[in-house]
């Protein structure tokens, strides 16, 4: 009987050691998974931030473009008025 108990005890120790090894491997996998989740979390944040900055830049560009177009229109109108004034003076 004691020989069977010894065999069972050895098997139990082997089984416990294997469980400890598996537990350690699972802890390492959990650390890796947490790292990957953090990486993807920050990647999503910076990807969204990139799009937000791009949209803001386009909006600011559109607003600025409107003022540039108005300036160009005023400049060409004043230039056309000056040409009309020169033409009228030439007719006299």
PyMOL Python script that loads the backbone (N, CA, C, O; Angstrom):
from pymol import cmd

cmd.read_pdbstr("""\
ATOM      1  N   UNK A   1       0.800  -1.194   0.000  1.00  0.00           N
ATOM      2  CA  UNK A   1       0.000   0.000   0.000  1.00  0.00           C
ATOM      3  C   UNK A   1       0.855   1.275   0.000  1.00  0.00           C
ATOM      4  O   UNK A   1       0.561   2.238  -0.709  1.00  0.00           O
ATOM      5  N   UNK A   2       1.901   1.257   0.800  1.00  0.00           N
ATOM      6  CA  UNK A   2       2.724   2.452   0.895  1.00  0.00           C
ATOM      7  C   UNK A   2       3.416   2.746  -0.435  1.00  0.00           C
ATOM      8  O   UNK A   2       3.699   3.900  -0.759  1.00  0.00           O
ATOM      9  N   UNK A   3       3.684   1.681  -1.202  1.00  0.00           N
ATOM     10  CA  UNK A   3       4.297   1.874  -2.520  1.00  0.00           C
ATOM     11  C   UNK A   3       3.319   2.582  -3.457  1.00  0.00           C
ATOM     12  O   UNK A   3       3.723   3.440  -4.241  1.00  0.00           O
ATOM     13  N   UNK A   4       2.049   2.231  -3.381  1.00  0.00           N
ATOM     14  CA  UNK A   4       1.033   2.899  -4.197  1.00  0.00           C
ATOM     15  C   UNK A   4       0.894   4.360  -3.784  1.00  0.00           C
ATOM     16  O   UNK A   4       0.742   5.242  -4.629  1.00  0.00           O
ATOM     17  N   UNK A   5       0.947   4.606  -2.491  1.00  0.00           N
ATOM     18  CA  UNK A   5       0.843   5.977  -2.000  1.00  0.00           C
ATOM     19  C   UNK A   5       2.035   6.799  -2.481  1.00  0.00           C
ATOM     20  O   UNK A   5       1.902   7.978  -2.810  1.00  0.00           O
ATOM     21  N   UNK A   6       3.229   6.144  -2.515  1.00  0.00           N
ATOM     22  CA  UNK A   6       4.417   6.837  -2.974  1.00  0.00           C
ATOM     23  C   UNK A   6       4.283   7.184  -4.448  1.00  0.00           C
ATOM     24  O   UNK A   6       4.642   8.287  -4.860  1.00  0.00           O
ATOM     25  N   UNK A   7       3.766   6.247  -5.253  1.00  0.00           N
ATOM     26  CA  UNK A   7       3.572   6.489  -6.683  1.00  0.00           C
ATOM     27  C   UNK A   7       2.539   7.604  -6.875  1.00  0.00           C
ATOM     28  O   UNK A   7       2.725   8.509  -7.688  1.00  0.00           O
ATOM     29  N   UNK A   8       1.457   7.518  -6.114  1.00  0.00           N
ATOM     30  CA  UNK A   8       0.421   8.552  -6.209  1.00  0.00           C
ATOM     31  C   UNK A   8       0.984   9.899  -5.774  1.00  0.00           C
ATOM     32  O   UNK A   8       0.666  10.920  -6.385  1.00  0.00           O
ATOM     33  N   UNK A   9       1.814   9.924  -4.732  1.00  0.00           N
ATOM     34  CA  UNK A   9       2.431  11.165  -4.259  1.00  0.00           C
ATOM     35  C   UNK A   9       3.360  11.756  -5.314  1.00  0.00           C
ATOM     36  O   UNK A   9       3.368  12.968  -5.525  1.00  0.00           O
ATOM     37  N   UNK A  10       4.146  10.899  -5.981  1.00  0.00           N
ATOM     38  CA  UNK A  10       5.034  11.380  -7.042  1.00  0.00           C
ATOM     39  C   UNK A  10       4.237  11.951  -8.211  1.00  0.00           C
ATOM     40  O   UNK A  10       4.569  13.006  -8.751  1.00  0.00           O
ATOM     41  N   UNK A  11       3.187  11.240  -8.588  1.00  0.00           N
ATOM     42  CA  UNK A  11       2.328  11.717  -9.673  1.00  0.00           C
ATOM     43  C   UNK A  11       1.662  13.045  -9.294  1.00  0.00           C
ATOM     44  O   UNK A  11       1.508  13.948 -10.117  1.00  0.00           O
ATOM     45  N   UNK A  12       1.277  13.125  -8.028  1.00  0.00           N
ATOM     46  CA  UNK A  12       0.649  14.362  -7.553  1.00  0.00           C
ATOM     47  C   UNK A  12       1.644  15.515  -7.624  1.00  0.00           C
ATOM     48  O   UNK A  12       1.290  16.614  -8.053  1.00  0.00           O
ATOM     49  N   UNK A  13       2.884  15.275  -7.208  1.00  0.00           N
ATOM     50  CA  UNK A  13       3.912  16.321  -7.278  1.00  0.00           C
ATOM     51  C   UNK A  13       4.189  16.729  -8.728  1.00  0.00           C
ATOM     52  O   UNK A  13       4.342  17.914  -9.026  1.00  0.00           O
ATOM     53  N   UNK A  14       4.253  15.736  -9.630  1.00  0.00           N
ATOM     54  CA  UNK A  14       4.460  16.037 -11.052  1.00  0.00           C
ATOM     55  C   UNK A  14       3.313  16.885 -11.583  1.00  0.00           C
ATOM     56  O   UNK A  14       3.515  17.873 -12.288  1.00  0.00           O
ATOM     57  N   UNK A  15       2.115  16.471 -11.227  1.00  0.00           N
ATOM     58  CA  UNK A  15       0.925  17.191 -11.681  1.00  0.00           C
ATOM     59  C   UNK A  15       0.917  18.622 -11.150  1.00  0.00           C
ATOM     60  O   UNK A  15       0.587  19.552 -11.886  1.00  0.00           O
ATOM     61  N   UNK A  16       1.274  18.806  -9.888  1.00  0.00           N
ATOM     62  CA  UNK A  16       1.330  20.137  -9.309  1.00  0.00           C
ATOM     63  C   UNK A  16       2.399  20.996  -9.991  1.00  0.00           C
ATOM     64  O   UNK A  16       2.184  22.181 -10.242  1.00  0.00           O
ATOM     65  N   UNK A  17       3.542  20.394 -10.284  1.00  0.00           N
ATOM     66  CA  UNK A  17       4.608  21.127 -10.983  1.00  0.00           C
ATOM     67  C   UNK A  17       4.155  21.543 -12.383  1.00  0.00           C
ATOM     68  O   UNK A  17       4.403  22.667 -12.819  1.00  0.00           O
ATOM     69  N   UNK A  18       3.489  20.621 -13.077  1.00  0.00           N
ATOM     70  CA  UNK A  18       2.987  20.956 -14.411  1.00  0.00           C
ATOM     71  C   UNK A  18       1.940  22.073 -14.336  1.00  0.00           C
ATOM     72  O   UNK A  18       1.917  22.966 -15.184  1.00  0.00           O
ATOM     73  N   UNK A  19       1.083  22.020 -13.328  1.00  0.00           N
ATOM     74  CA  UNK A  19       0.098  23.085 -13.149  1.00  0.00           C
ATOM     75  C   UNK A  19       0.767  24.426 -12.878  1.00  0.00           C
ATOM     76  O   UNK A  19       0.327  25.453 -13.393  1.00  0.00           O
ATOM     77  N   UNK A  20       1.832  24.425 -12.072  1.00  0.00           N
ATOM     78  CA  UNK A  20       2.562  25.659 -11.802  1.00  0.00           C
ATOM     79  C   UNK A  20       3.196  26.215 -13.084  1.00  0.00           C
ATOM     80  O   UNK A  20       3.171  27.421 -13.326  1.00  0.00           O
ATOM     81  N   UNK A  21       3.759  25.325 -13.892  1.00  0.00           N
ATOM     82  CA  UNK A  21       4.352  25.757 -15.162  1.00  0.00           C
ATOM     83  C   UNK A  21       3.278  26.350 -16.086  1.00  0.00           C
ATOM     84  O   UNK A  21       3.481  27.391 -16.711  1.00  0.00           O
ATOM     85  N   UNK A  22       2.159  25.674 -16.154  1.00  0.00           N
ATOM     86  CA  UNK A  22       1.061  26.159 -16.993  1.00  0.00           C
ATOM     87  C   UNK A  22       0.547  27.500 -16.467  1.00  0.00           C
ATOM     88  O   UNK A  22       0.231  28.396 -17.249  1.00  0.00           O
ATOM     89  N   UNK A  23       0.467  27.634 -15.160  1.00  0.00           N
ATOM     90  CA  UNK A  23       0.023  28.886 -14.557  1.00  0.00           C
ATOM     91  C   UNK A  23       0.996  30.017 -14.892  1.00  0.00           C
ATOM     92  O   UNK A  23       0.566  31.131 -15.193  1.00  0.00           O
ATOM     93  N   UNK A  24       2.282  29.747 -14.843  1.00  0.00           N
ATOM     94  CA  UNK A  24       3.282  30.755 -15.192  1.00  0.00           C
ATOM     95  C   UNK A  24       3.184  31.142 -16.669  1.00  0.00           C
ATOM     96  O   UNK A  24       3.285  32.321 -17.010  1.00  0.00           O
ATOM     97  N   UNK A  25       2.990  30.168 -17.531  1.00  0.00           N
ATOM     98  CA  UNK A  25       2.823  30.446 -18.956  1.00  0.00           C
ATOM     99  C   UNK A  25       1.576  31.300 -19.180  1.00  0.00           C
ATOM    100  O   UNK A  25       1.600  32.244 -19.969  1.00  0.00           O
ATOM    101  N   UNK A  26       0.492  30.968 -18.489  1.00  0.00           N
ATOM    102  CA  UNK A  26      -0.741  31.746 -18.613  1.00  0.00           C
ATOM    103  C   UNK A  26      -0.542  33.191 -18.135  1.00  0.00           C
ATOM    104  O   UNK A  26      -1.101  34.119 -18.719  1.00  0.00           O
ATOM    105  N   UNK A  27       0.247  33.379 -17.081  1.00  0.00           N
ATOM    106  CA  UNK A  27       0.528  34.738 -16.609  1.00  0.00           C
ATOM    107  C   UNK A  27       1.306  35.524 -17.671  1.00  0.00           C
ATOM    108  O   UNK A  27       1.029  36.700 -17.909  1.00  0.00           O
ATOM    109  N   UNK A  28       2.281  34.861 -18.305  1.00  0.00           N
ATOM    110  CA  UNK A  28       3.039  35.527 -19.375  1.00  0.00           C
ATOM    111  C   UNK A  28       2.132  35.892 -20.549  1.00  0.00           C
ATOM    112  O   UNK A  28       2.246  36.977 -21.119  1.00  0.00           O
ATOM    113  N   UNK A  29       1.242  34.985 -20.899  1.00  0.00           N
ATOM    114  CA  UNK A  29       0.298  35.257 -21.990  1.00  0.00           C
ATOM    115  C   UNK A  29      -0.607  36.425 -21.619  1.00  0.00           C
ATOM    116  O   UNK A  29      -0.890  37.280 -22.458  1.00  0.00           O
ATOM    117  N   UNK A  30      -1.060  36.468 -20.379  1.00  0.00           N
ATOM    118  CA  UNK A  30      -1.916  37.560 -19.915  1.00  0.00           C
ATOM    119  C   UNK A  30      -1.182  38.900 -19.996  1.00  0.00           C
ATOM    120  O   UNK A  30      -1.768  39.904 -20.401  1.00  0.00           O
ATOM    121  N   UNK A  31       0.103  38.917 -19.611  1.00  0.00           N
ATOM    122  CA  UNK A  31       0.892  40.149 -19.723  1.00  0.00           C
ATOM    123  C   UNK A  31       0.984  40.590 -21.184  1.00  0.00           C
ATOM    124  O   UNK A  31       0.845  41.774 -21.493  1.00  0.00           O
ATOM    125  N   UNK A  32       1.219  39.635 -22.073  1.00  0.00           N
ATOM    126  CA  UNK A  32       1.331  39.970 -23.492  1.00  0.00           C
ATOM    127  C   UNK A  32       0.006  40.502 -24.037  1.00  0.00           C
ATOM    128  O   UNK A  32      -0.013  41.468 -24.800  1.00  0.00           O
ATOM    129  N   UNK A  33      -1.078  39.881 -23.650  1.00  0.00           N
ATOM    130  CA  UNK A  33      -2.393  40.316 -24.118  1.00  0.00           C
ATOM    131  C   UNK A  33      -2.702  41.722 -23.602  1.00  0.00           C
ATOM    132  O   UNK A  33      -3.248  42.543 -24.339  1.00  0.00           O
ATOM    133  N   UNK A  34      -2.361  42.004 -22.357  1.00  0.00           N
ATOM    134  CA  UNK A  34      -2.584  43.348 -21.809  1.00  0.00           C
ATOM    135  C   UNK A  34      -1.758  44.373 -22.575  1.00  0.00           C
ATOM    136  O   UNK A  34      -2.243  45.466 -22.868  1.00  0.00           O
ATOM    137  N   UNK A  35      -0.517  44.031 -22.899  1.00  0.00           N
ATOM    138  CA  UNK A  35       0.336  44.936 -23.676  1.00  0.00           C
ATOM    139  C   UNK A  35      -0.269  45.202 -25.048  1.00  0.00           C
ATOM    140  O   UNK A  35      -0.299  46.344 -25.506  1.00  0.00           O
ATOM    141  N   UNK A  36      -0.748  44.159 -25.700  1.00  0.00           N
ATOM    142  CA  UNK A  36      -1.349  44.301 -27.030  1.00  0.00           C
ATOM    143  C   UNK A  36      -2.612  45.157 -26.954  1.00  0.00           C
ATOM    144  O   UNK A  36      -2.840  46.003 -27.819  1.00  0.00           O
ATOM    145  N   UNK A  37      -3.426  44.944 -25.935  1.00  0.00           N
ATOM    146  CA  UNK A  37      -4.639  45.749 -25.780  1.00  0.00           C
ATOM    147  C   UNK A  37      -4.305  47.218 -25.582  1.00  0.00           C
ATOM    148  O   UNK A  37      -4.965  48.086 -26.153  1.00  0.00           O
ATOM    149  N   UNK A  38      -3.280  47.509 -24.773  1.00  0.00           N
ATOM    150  CA  UNK A  38      -2.861  48.896 -24.582  1.00  0.00           C
ATOM    151  C   UNK A  38      -2.374  49.486 -25.897  1.00  0.00           C
ATOM    152  O   UNK A  38      -2.689  50.630 -26.224  1.00  0.00           O
ATOM    153  N   UNK A  39      -1.609  48.709 -26.645  1.00  0.00           N
ATOM    154  CA  UNK A  39      -1.080  49.184 -27.924  1.00  0.00           C
ATOM    155  C   UNK A  39      -2.220  49.560 -28.862  1.00  0.00           C
ATOM    156  O   UNK A  39      -2.204  50.637 -29.456  1.00  0.00           O
ATOM    157  N   UNK A  40      -3.206  48.683 -28.997  1.00  0.00           N
ATOM    158  CA  UNK A  40      -4.332  48.971 -29.881  1.00  0.00           C
ATOM    159  C   UNK A  40      -5.183  50.125 -29.364  1.00  0.00           C
ATOM    160  O   UNK A  40      -5.716  50.905 -30.153  1.00  0.00           O
ATOM    161  N   UNK A  41      -5.312  50.238 -28.063  1.00  0.00           N
ATOM    162  CA  UNK A  41      -6.057  51.356 -27.485  1.00  0.00           C
ATOM    163  C   UNK A  41      -5.416  52.677 -27.887  1.00  0.00           C
ATOM    164  O   UNK A  41      -6.104  53.570 -28.382  1.00  0.00           O
ATOM    165  N   UNK A  42      -4.109  52.815 -27.681  1.00  0.00           N
ATOM    166  CA  UNK A  42      -3.422  54.054 -28.026  1.00  0.00           C
ATOM    167  C   UNK A  42      -3.377  54.268 -29.536  1.00  0.00           C
ATOM    168  O   UNK A  42      -3.421  55.401 -30.014  1.00  0.00           O
ATOM    169  N   UNK A  43      -3.289  53.170 -30.277  1.00  0.00           N
ATOM    170  CA  UNK A  43      -3.293  53.302 -31.729  1.00  0.00           C
ATOM    171  C   UNK A  43      -4.626  53.881 -32.206  1.00  0.00           C
ATOM    172  O   UNK A  43      -4.653  54.745 -33.082  1.00  0.00           O
ATOM    173  N   UNK A  44      -5.724  53.406 -31.630  1.00  0.00           N
ATOM    174  CA  UNK A  44      -7.031  53.949 -32.001  1.00  0.00           C
ATOM    175  C   UNK A  44      -7.149  55.428 -31.619  1.00  0.00           C
ATOM    176  O   UNK A  44      -7.680  56.226 -32.391  1.00  0.00           O
ATOM    177  N   UNK A  45      -6.660  55.792 -30.444  1.00  0.00           N
ATOM    178  CA  UNK A  45      -6.737  57.183 -30.006  1.00  0.00           C
ATOM    179  C   UNK A  45      -5.956  58.080 -30.962  1.00  0.00           C
ATOM    180  O   UNK A  45      -6.472  59.108 -31.401  1.00  0.00           O
ATOM    181  N   UNK A  46      -4.724  57.706 -31.289  1.00  0.00           N
ATOM    182  CA  UNK A  46      -3.918  58.557 -32.163  1.00  0.00           C
ATOM    183  C   UNK A  46      -4.435  58.544 -33.593  1.00  0.00           C
ATOM    184  O   UNK A  46      -4.292  59.539 -34.304  1.00  0.00           O
ATOM    185  N   UNK A  47      -5.028  57.451 -34.028  1.00  0.00           N
ATOM    186  CA  UNK A  47      -5.626  57.421 -35.363  1.00  0.00           C
ATOM    187  C   UNK A  47      -6.812  58.383 -35.432  1.00  0.00           C
ATOM    188  O   UNK A  47      -6.948  59.131 -36.400  1.00  0.00           O
ATOM    189  N   UNK A  48      -7.661  58.368 -34.420  1.00  0.00           N
ATOM    190  CA  UNK A  48      -8.787  59.303 -34.370  1.00  0.00           C
ATOM    191  C   UNK A  48      -8.298  60.737 -34.247  1.00  0.00           C
ATOM    192  O   UNK A  48      -8.859  61.638 -34.870  1.00  0.00           O
ATOM    193  N   UNK A  49      -7.265  60.957 -33.455  1.00  0.00           N
ATOM    194  CA  UNK A  49      -6.697  62.289 -33.304  1.00  0.00           C
ATOM    195  C   UNK A  49      -6.151  62.801 -34.639  1.00  0.00           C
ATOM    196  O   UNK A  49      -6.292  63.980 -34.964  1.00  0.00           O
ATOM    197  N   UNK A  50      -5.537  61.919 -35.395  1.00  0.00           N
ATOM    198  CA  UNK A  50      -5.015  62.288 -36.710  1.00  0.00           C
ATOM    199  C   UNK A  50      -6.150  62.747 -37.622  1.00  0.00           C
ATOM    200  O   UNK A  50      -6.016  63.748 -38.326  1.00  0.00           O
ATOM    201  N   UNK A  51      -7.260  62.024 -37.610  1.00  0.00           N
ATOM    202  CA  UNK A  51      -8.399  62.400 -38.453  1.00  0.00           C
ATOM    203  C   UNK A  51      -9.019  63.713 -37.997  1.00  0.00           C
ATOM    204  O   UNK A  51      -9.426  64.529 -38.825  1.00  0.00           O
ATOM    205  N   UNK A  52      -9.092  63.921 -36.695  1.00  0.00           N
ATOM    206  CA  UNK A  52      -9.658  65.165 -36.170  1.00  0.00           C
ATOM    207  C   UNK A  52      -8.795  66.354 -36.600  1.00  0.00           C
ATOM    208  O   UNK A  52      -9.312  67.385 -37.030  1.00  0.00           O
ATOM    209  N   UNK A  53      -7.481  66.198 -36.481  1.00  0.00           N
ATOM    210  CA  UNK A  53      -6.576  67.279 -36.899  1.00  0.00           C
ATOM    211  C   UNK A  53      -6.709  67.537 -38.393  1.00  0.00           C
ATOM    212  O   UNK A  53      -6.687  68.690 -38.824  1.00  0.00           O
ATOM    213  N   UNK A  54      -6.845  66.492 -39.177  1.00  0.00           N
ATOM    214  CA  UNK A  54      -7.003  66.650 -40.625  1.00  0.00           C
ATOM    215  C   UNK A  54      -8.290  67.404 -40.958  1.00  0.00           C
ATOM    216  O   UNK A  54      -8.283  68.295 -41.807  1.00  0.00           O
ATOM    217  N   UNK A  55      -9.378  67.059 -40.305  1.00  0.00           N
ATOM    218  CA  UNK A  55     -10.660  67.731 -40.557  1.00  0.00           C
ATOM    219  C   UNK A  55     -10.576  69.198 -40.126  1.00  0.00           C
ATOM    220  O   UNK A  55     -11.064  70.081 -40.831  1.00  0.00           O
ATOM    221  N   UNK A  56      -9.962  69.458 -38.976  1.00  0.00           N
ATOM    222  CA  UNK A  56      -9.814  70.842 -38.514  1.00  0.00           C
ATOM    223  C   UNK A  56      -8.971  71.640 -39.509  1.00  0.00           C
ATOM    224  O   UNK A  56      -9.286  72.792 -39.805  1.00  0.00           O
ATOM    225  N   UNK A  57      -7.912  71.036 -40.021  1.00  0.00           N
ATOM    226  CA  UNK A  57      -7.064  71.732 -40.999  1.00  0.00           C
ATOM    227  C   UNK A  57      -7.847  72.047 -42.273  1.00  0.00           C
ATOM    228  O   UNK A  57      -7.683  73.121 -42.852  1.00  0.00           O
ATOM    229  N   UNK A  58      -8.693  71.121 -42.710  1.00  0.00           N
ATOM    230  CA  UNK A  58      -9.507  71.360 -43.910  1.00  0.00           C
ATOM    231  C   UNK A  58     -10.505  72.486 -43.657  1.00  0.00           C
ATOM    232  O   UNK A  58     -10.703  73.343 -44.518  1.00  0.00           O
ATOM    233  N   UNK A  59     -11.132  72.490 -42.486  1.00  0.00           N
ATOM    234  CA  UNK A  59     -12.095  73.546 -42.157  1.00  0.00           C
ATOM    235  C   UNK A  59     -11.405  74.907 -42.100  1.00  0.00           C
ATOM    236  O   UNK A  59     -11.915  75.888 -42.643  1.00  0.00           O
ATOM    237  N   UNK A  60     -10.254  74.965 -41.448  1.00  0.00           N
ATOM    238  CA  UNK A  60      -9.512  76.229 -41.372  1.00  0.00           C
ATOM    239  C   UNK A  60      -9.083  76.658 -42.771  1.00  0.00           C
ATOM    240  O   UNK A  60      -9.121  77.845 -43.094  1.00  0.00           O
ATOM    241  N   UNK A  61      -8.681  75.714 -43.593  1.00  0.00           N
ATOM    242  CA  UNK A  61      -8.307  76.038 -44.967  1.00  0.00           C
ATOM    243  C   UNK A  61      -9.472  76.589 -45.761  1.00  0.00           C
ATOM    244  O   UNK A  61      -9.310  77.530 -46.537  1.00  0.00           O
ATOM    245  N   UNK A  62     -10.646  76.009 -45.571  1.00  0.00           N
ATOM    246  CA  UNK A  62     -11.831  76.503 -46.289  1.00  0.00           C
ATOM    247  C   UNK A  62     -12.182  77.915 -45.832  1.00  0.00           C
ATOM    248  O   UNK A  62     -12.541  78.759 -46.654  1.00  0.00           O
ATOM    249  N   UNK A  63     -12.085  78.177 -44.543  1.00  0.00           N
ATOM    250  CA  UNK A  63     -12.365  79.518 -44.022  1.00  0.00           C
ATOM    251  C   UNK A  63     -11.338  80.512 -44.557  1.00  0.00           C
ATOM    252  O   UNK A  63     -11.693  81.618 -44.966  1.00  0.00           O
ATOM    253  N   UNK A  64     -10.089  80.125 -44.555  1.00  0.00           N
ATOM    254  CA  UNK A  64      -9.035  81.005 -45.072  1.00  0.00           C
ATOM    255  C   UNK A  64      -9.183  81.216 -46.570  1.00  0.00           C
ATOM    256  O   UNK A  64      -8.931  82.311 -47.073  1.00  0.00           O
ATOM    257  N   UNK A  65      -9.582  80.192 -47.271  1.00  0.00           N
ATOM    258  CA  UNK A  65      -9.749  80.301 -48.715  1.00  0.00           C
ATOM    259  C   UNK A  65     -10.819  81.336 -49.053  1.00  0.00           C
ATOM    260  O   UNK A  65     -10.688  82.075 -50.029  1.00  0.00           O
ATOM    261  N   UNK A  66     -11.861  81.387 -48.258  1.00  0.00           N
ATOM    262  CA  UNK A  66     -12.920  82.362 -48.488  1.00  0.00           C
ATOM    263  C   UNK A  66     -12.370  83.785 -48.380  1.00  0.00           C
ATOM    264  O   UNK A  66     -12.699  84.636 -49.207  1.00  0.00           O
ATOM    265  N   UNK A  67     -11.550  84.050 -47.389  1.00  0.00           N
ATOM    266  CA  UNK A  67     -10.982  85.392 -47.259  1.00  0.00           C
ATOM    267  C   UNK A  67     -10.001  85.688 -48.389  1.00  0.00           C
ATOM    268  O   UNK A  67      -9.916  86.829 -48.843  1.00  0.00           O
ATOM    269  N   UNK A  68      -9.260  84.688 -48.851  1.00  0.00           N
ATOM    270  CA  UNK A  68      -8.337  84.886 -49.970  1.00  0.00           C
ATOM    271  C   UNK A  68      -9.117  85.183 -51.244  1.00  0.00           C
ATOM    272  O   UNK A  68      -8.725  86.051 -52.024  1.00  0.00           O
ATOM    273  N   UNK A  69     -10.210  84.475 -51.460  1.00  0.00           N
ATOM    274  CA  UNK A  69     -11.035  84.707 -52.644  1.00  0.00           C
ATOM    275  C   UNK A  69     -11.621  86.111 -52.592  1.00  0.00           C
ATOM    276  O   UNK A  69     -11.625  86.818 -53.599  1.00  0.00           O
ATOM    277  N   UNK A  70     -12.115  86.519 -51.433  1.00  0.00           N
ATOM    278  CA  UNK A  70     -12.656  87.890 -51.294  1.00  0.00           C
ATOM    279  C   UNK A  70     -11.579  88.927 -51.572  1.00  0.00           C
ATOM    280  O   UNK A  70     -11.853  89.923 -52.241  1.00  0.00           O
ATOM    281  N   UNK A  71     -10.375  88.725 -51.082  1.00  0.00           N
ATOM    282  CA  UNK A  71      -9.278  89.655 -51.322  1.00  0.00           C
ATOM    283  C   UNK A  71      -8.956  89.716 -52.817  1.00  0.00           C
ATOM    284  O   UNK A  71      -8.781  90.799 -53.376  1.00  0.00           O
ATOM    285  N   UNK A  72      -8.880  88.560 -53.452  1.00  0.00           N
ATOM    286  CA  UNK A  72      -8.573  88.533 -54.882  1.00  0.00           C
ATOM    287  C   UNK A  72      -9.674  89.209 -55.684  1.00  0.00           C
ATOM    288  O   UNK A  72      -9.394  89.923 -56.647  1.00  0.00           O
ATOM    289  N   UNK A  73     -10.924  88.990 -55.292  1.00  0.00           N
ATOM    290  CA  UNK A  73     -12.051  89.620 -55.995  1.00  0.00           C
ATOM    291  C   UNK A  73     -11.978  91.138 -55.854  1.00  0.00           C
ATOM    292  O   UNK A  73     -12.150  91.858 -56.837  1.00  0.00           O
ATOM    293  N   UNK A  74     -11.728  91.626 -54.651  1.00  0.00           N
ATOM    294  CA  UNK A  74     -11.607  93.074 -54.431  1.00  0.00           C
ATOM    295  C   UNK A  74     -10.437  93.651 -55.213  1.00  0.00           C
ATOM    296  O   UNK A  74     -10.539  94.747 -55.763  1.00  0.00           O
ATOM    297  N   UNK A  75      -9.338  92.929 -55.267  1.00  0.00           N
ATOM    298  CA  UNK A  75      -8.153  93.389 -55.988  1.00  0.00           C
ATOM    299  C   UNK A  75      -8.441  93.484 -57.485  1.00  0.00           C
ATOM    300  O   UNK A  75      -8.104  94.479 -58.126  1.00  0.00           O
ATOM    301  N   UNK A  76      -9.068  92.441 -58.039  1.00  0.00           N
ATOM    302  CA  UNK A  76      -9.362  92.474 -59.480  1.00  0.00           C
ATOM    303  C   UNK A  76     -10.414  93.534 -59.791  1.00  0.00           C
ATOM    304  O   UNK A  76     -10.341  94.184 -60.835  1.00  0.00           O
ATOM    305  N   UNK A  77     -11.390  93.720 -58.905  1.00  0.00           N
ATOM    306  CA  UNK A  77     -12.397  94.761 -59.123  1.00  0.00           C
ATOM    307  C   UNK A  77     -11.752  96.147 -59.115  1.00  0.00           C
ATOM    308  O   UNK A  77     -12.054  96.985 -59.964  1.00  0.00           O
ATOM    309  N   UNK A  78     -10.861  96.377 -58.149  1.00  0.00           N
ATOM    310  CA  UNK A  78     -10.212  97.685 -58.097  1.00  0.00           C
ATOM    311  C   UNK A  78      -9.304  97.878 -59.318  1.00  0.00           C
ATOM    312  O   UNK A  78      -9.203  98.984 -59.849  1.00  0.00           O
ATOM    313  N   UNK A  79      -8.658  96.823 -59.752  1.00  0.00           N
ATOM    314  CA  UNK A  79      -7.811  96.911 -60.939  1.00  0.00           C
ATOM    315  C   UNK A  79      -8.664  97.207 -62.175  1.00  0.00           C
ATOM    316  O   UNK A  79      -8.277  98.010 -63.024  1.00  0.00           O
ATOM    317  N   UNK A  80      -9.828  96.553 -62.271  1.00  0.00           N
ATOM    318  CA  UNK A  80     -10.732  96.802 -63.395  1.00  0.00           C
ATOM    319  C   UNK A  80     -11.252  98.243 -63.348  1.00  0.00           C
ATOM    320  O   UNK A  80     -11.377  98.890 -64.388  1.00  0.00           O
ATOM    321  N   UNK A  81     -11.551  98.737 -62.168  1.00  0.00           N
ATOM    322  CA  UNK A  81     -12.010 100.133 -62.027  1.00  0.00           C
ATOM    323  C   UNK A  81     -10.914 101.109 -62.456  1.00  0.00           C
ATOM    324  O   UNK A  81     -11.194 102.121 -63.098  1.00  0.00           O
ATOM    325  N   UNK A  82      -9.698 100.808 -62.108  1.00  0.00           N
ATOM    326  CA  UNK A  82      -8.593 101.673 -62.531  1.00  0.00           C
ATOM    327  C   UNK A  82      -8.439 101.663 -64.044  1.00  0.00           C
ATOM    328  O   UNK A  82      -8.188 102.700 -64.657  1.00  0.00           O
ATOM    329  N   UNK A  83      -8.592 100.489 -64.642  1.00  0.00           N
ATOM    330  CA  UNK A  83      -8.511 100.412 -66.105  1.00  0.00           C
ATOM    331  C   UNK A  83      -9.647 101.198 -66.756  1.00  0.00           C
ATOM    332  O   UNK A  83      -9.443 101.864 -67.771  1.00  0.00           O
ATOM    333  N   UNK A  84     -10.830 101.123 -66.179  1.00  0.00           N
ATOM    334  CA  UNK A  84     -11.960 101.897 -66.709  1.00  0.00           C
ATOM    335  C   UNK A  84     -11.696 103.389 -66.581  1.00  0.00           C
ATOM    336  O   UNK A  84     -12.041 104.158 -67.478  1.00  0.00           O
ATOM    337  N   UNK A  85     -11.086 103.806 -65.476  1.00  0.00           N
ATOM    338  CA  UNK A  85     -10.749 105.208 -65.280  1.00  0.00           C
ATOM    339  C   UNK A  85      -9.726 105.666 -66.284  1.00  0.00           C
ATOM    340  O   UNK A  85      -9.832 106.779 -66.800  1.00  0.00           O
ATOM    341  N   UNK A  86      -8.741 104.850 -66.581  1.00  0.00           N
ATOM    342  CA  UNK A  86      -7.725 105.190 -67.566  1.00  0.00           C
ATOM    343  C   UNK A  86      -8.359 105.268 -68.945  1.00  0.00           C
ATOM    344  O   UNK A  86      -8.017 106.147 -69.736  1.00  0.00           O
ATOM    345  N   UNK A  87      -9.269 104.370 -69.239  1.00  0.00           N
ATOM    346  CA  UNK A  87      -9.942 104.352 -70.551  1.00  0.00           C
ATOM    347  C   UNK A  87     -10.808 105.590 -70.714  1.00  0.00           C
ATOM    348  O   UNK A  87     -10.872 106.173 -71.795  1.00  0.00           O
ATOM    349  N   UNK A  88     -11.485 105.995 -69.617  1.00  0.00           N
ATOM    350  CA  UNK A  88     -12.331 107.195 -69.685  1.00  0.00           C
ATOM    351  C   UNK A  88     -11.471 108.449 -69.883  1.00  0.00           C
ATOM    352  O   UNK A  88     -11.861 109.358 -70.616  1.00  0.00           O
ATOM    353  N   UNK A  89     -10.326 108.497 -69.243  1.00  0.00           N
ATOM    354  CA  UNK A  89      -9.432 109.648 -69.415  1.00  0.00           C
ATOM    355  C   UNK A  89      -8.863 109.691 -70.829  1.00  0.00           C
ATOM    356  O   UNK A  89      -8.621 110.767 -71.376  1.00  0.00           O
ATOM    357  N   UNK A  90      -8.654 108.529 -71.411  1.00  0.00           N
ATOM    358  CA  UNK A  90      -8.118 108.483 -72.768  1.00  0.00           C
ATOM    359  C   UNK A  90      -9.166 108.940 -73.763  1.00  0.00           C
ATOM    360  O   UNK A  90      -8.810 109.469 -74.816  1.00  0.00           O
ATOM    361  N   UNK A  91     -10.441 108.758 -73.470  1.00  0.00           N
ATOM    362  CA  UNK A  91     -11.510 109.168 -74.382  1.00  0.00           C
ATOM    363  C   UNK A  91     -11.697 110.682 -74.383  1.00  0.00           C
ATOM    364  O   UNK A  91     -12.193 111.231 -75.367  1.00  0.00           O
ATOM    365  N   UNK A  92     -11.319 111.363 -73.321  1.00  0.00           N
ATOM    366  CA  UNK A  92     -11.495 112.829 -73.287  1.00  0.00           C
ATOM    367  C   UNK A  92     -10.501 113.496 -74.109  1.00  0.00           C
ATOM    368  O   UNK A  92     -10.497 114.723 -74.198  1.00  0.00           O
TER     369      UNK A  92
END
""", "prot")
cmd.dss("prot")
cmd.show_as("cartoon", "prot")
cmd.util.cbc("prot")
cmd.orient("prot")
